[in-house]
């Protein structure tokens, strides 16, 4: 597993915690990242940027994901899948990650932490997201 893949796993754990227990302290998040990423400053910064980015853009990410998940409300999704999708969408829209890498990393997270159906579900939503015939609908603003 690559170092950044490991960092994404830890980011997912933070996002899952955010989802189920809103309002926990950022200081606790930073300590968690530092401990889980073995004090590797580059990885900690990488993970912090993703956590902060998803937190900052969560309403917009949820809106564009809801548009792509036509028959699924975000509330109906498993929390793991929902947060993997938020991370993947964040990487596609805001990070320097190539789109296919963002999708592949998301699918790997779904295989590791989700159910048997999670990987195809995440892949399908993010592929739809990438192949939207009207990309202006996904503009964040």
C-alpha positions in Angstrom: 0.0 0.0 0.0 1.3 3.4 -0.9 1.9 6.0 1.8 -0.8 8.3 0.3 -3.3 5.3 0.3 -2.6 4.9 4.0 -3.2 8.6 4.5 -6.5 8.3 2.7 -7.5 5.5 5.0 -6.9 7.7 8.0 -8.7 10.6 6.4 -11.7 8.3 5.9 -11.7 7.4 9.5 -11.8 11.1 10.5 -14.6 11.8 8.0 -16.5 8.9 9.3 -16.1 10.3 12.9 -17.2 13.7 11.6 -20.3 12.2 10.1 -21.4 10.2 13.1 -20.2 12.6 15.8 -20.3 16.2 14.5 -18.6 18.8 16.5 -15.6 17.0 17.8 -12.4 19.0 18.3 -9.9 19.7 15.6 -7.1 19.3 18.1 -8.2 15.7 18.6 -8.2 15.3 14.8 -4.7 16.5 14.5 -3.5 14.2 17.3 -5.2 11.3 15.6 -3.6 12.0 12.3 -0.2 12.4 13.9 -0.5 9.1 15.7 -2.0 7.1 12.9 0.5 8.5 10.3 3.5 7.9 12.6 4.5 11.5 12.8 5.3 11.6 9.0 4.9 15.4 8.5 4.4 15.2 4.7 1.6 12.6 5.1 0.0 14.5 8.0 -0.1 17.7 5.9 -1.6 15.7 3.0 -4.2 14.2 5.3 -5.0 17.5 7.0 -5.5 19.2 3.6 -8.1 16.5 2.6 -9.9 16.6 6.0 -10.1 20.4 5.9 -11.1 20.4 2.3 -13.9 17.9 2.7 -15.1 19.7 5.9 -15.1 23.1 4.2 -16.9 21.9 1.0 -19.2 19.2 2.4 -22.5 20.9 1.5 -21.4 21.4 -2.1 -19.9 17.9 -2.3 -23.1 16.4 -0.9 -25.1 18.4 -3.4 -23.2 17.2 -6.5 -23.1 13.6 -5.1 -26.8 13.6 -4.6 -27.3 14.7 -8.2 -25.2 11.7 -9.4 -26.7 9.2 -7.0 -30.1 9.6 -8.6 -32.0 6.9 -6.7 -30.0 7.2 -3.5 -30.2 10.0 -0.9 -27.0 10.5 1.0 -28.9 9.7 4.2 -29.7 6.2 2.8 -26.1 5.4 2.0 -23.9 3.5 4.4 -21.8 6.1 6.3 -18.6 4.5 5.0 -19.7 4.7 1.4 -21.0 8.3 1.8 -17.6 9.4 3.2 -15.6 7.6 0.6 -17.7 9.4 -2.0 -17.1 12.7 -0.3 -13.4 12.1 -0.3 -13.3 11.0 -3.9 -15.5 13.9 -5.1 -13.2 16.3 -3.2 -10.1 14.9 -4.9 -11.8 15.1 -8.3 -13.0 18.7 -7.9 -10.4 20.3 -5.7 -7.2 18.3 -5.4 -4.4 17.8 -7.9 -5.1 14.1 -7.9 -5.8 12.7 -11.5 -9.4 11.8 -11.8 -8.8 8.1 -12.4 -6.4 7.9 -9.4 -9.1 9.5 -7.2 -11.7 6.9 -8.4 -9.3 4.0 -8.0 -8.3 5.1 -4.5 -11.9 5.4 -3.6 -12.7 1.9 -4.9 -9.8 0.5 -2.9 -11.2 2.2 0.3 -14.7 0.8 -0.5 -13.2 -2.7 -0.9 -11.3 -2.5 2.4 -13.9 -0.8 4.6 -17.3 -1.3 2.9 -19.6 -4.1 2.1 -19.4 -6.4 -0.9 -21.6 -3.9 -2.8 -19.6 -0.8 -1.8 -16.9 -0.9 -4.4 -19.2 -1.2 -7.4 -21.5 1.4 -5.9 -18.7 3.9 -5.3 -17.2 3.2 -8.7 -20.6 3.7 -10.4 -21.3 7.0 -8.7 -17.8 8.4 -9.3 -17.8 7.2 -12.9 -21.1 8.9 -13.4 -19.7 12.0 -11.7 -16.7 12.0 -14.2 -18.8 11.3 -17.3 -21.6 13.8 -16.5 -22.7 15.1 -19.9 -23.5 18.5 -18.3 -20.5 19.3 -16.2 -21.7 22.8 -15.5 -24.3 21.3 -13.1 -21.4 20.2 -10.9 -19.8 23.6 -10.6 -19.1 24.5 -7.1 -19.8 28.0 -6.2 
